[in-house]
Amino acid sequence: MAKKIDGYLKLQVPAGSATPSPPIGPALGQRGLNIMEFCKAFNAKTQDVEKGAPCPTIITYYSDKSFTFEVKTAPASFFIKKAAKIKSGSATAGRGTVASVTKAQVREIAEAKMKDLNANDIEAAMLMIEGSARSMGVEVTE
């Protein structure tokens, strides 16, 4: 018999550094889930991802207090900021640019994010990444 799903929990956790401190501890604790078990499993699953990269995580928890989780790739903005070597996007996006990225860098980001994007091919994924870059004030060059 299948387990009864009690709910879903979405967290953004830095890769390889899940700890029982907030926000993870309280979010899992109030649902009666084993915090240390999640931290150990998450850190093991993200050990080959760049340390500190934000990983959107969807935790499915069941009525018997067990859980499963799925780790997504880091947000496109993380990759764009890393490629453009900037700390944050433009405060006035659309009116000025703070940096630029090349089409090759956009393709690299699109390939890394492809499994999480709603795109049929790499060109469509590149257009999505370019749109994210423009909204951050980052120019895409040839």
Salt bridges, closest charged atoms under 4 A:
GLU50 OE1 - LYS82 NZ 2.70
GLU70 OE2 - LYS72 NZ 3.36
GLU111 OE2 - ARG107 NH1 3.95
GLU123 OE2 - ARG107 NH2 3.29
GLU130 OE2 - LYS103 NZ 2.88
